[in-house]
């Protein structure tokens, strides 16, 4: 794939106050023992860093990431953790704000942090430190 659009977003998950990791290789399909094919939205590791790599700029969303992952994304079930209240915070630069809208519509923007709180309230909204791109 020719890649002209490449941004990173960080997604953090907290379950009843404890941070949990996003799986590695979301959006990665192993086509041979030594070769992978990637969706435009994917992860490489469990750090929470989500890669958006596409042939052209476009609208890439949290809903698309969860659809690729095959997990639910809703106000009472995120990632297969049903029955808990969910709050999402967006961190853009030094500003953090509670998101009030359709979770699936959240845009995966360059250097944006998305903090997903499931269950009890977290003590502090984390900020991801960006190095390089």
HUKAWO-V559625 format. One record per backbone hydrogen bond with DSSP energy under -1.0 kcal/mol. CO is the residue of the C=O (numbers start at 1). NH is the residue of the N-H. Records with the same first field share a line. If there is no record, write none. Layout:
BEGIN
CO = NH ; NH
END
This chain:
BEGIN
5 = 54
7 = 52
8 = 111
9 = 50
10 = 114
12 = 116
13 = 20
14 = 118
15 = 18
18 = 15
25 = 28
26 = 43
27 = 39
29 = 37
35 = 31 ; 32
37 = 29
40 = 53
42 = 51
48 = 11
50 = 9
51 = 42
52 = 7
54 = 4 ; 5
60 = 108
61 = 65
62 = 66
63 = 67
64 = 68
65 = 69
66 = 70 ; 71
72 = 79
75 = 86
76 = 83
77 = 74
85 = 119
87 = 117
88 = 99
89 = 115
90 = 97
91 = 113
92 = 95
95 = 92
97 = 90
102 = 105
103 = 106
104 = 63
106 = 62
107 = 109
109 = 112
112 = 10
113 = 91
114 = 12
115 = 89
116 = 14
117 = 87
118 = 16
END
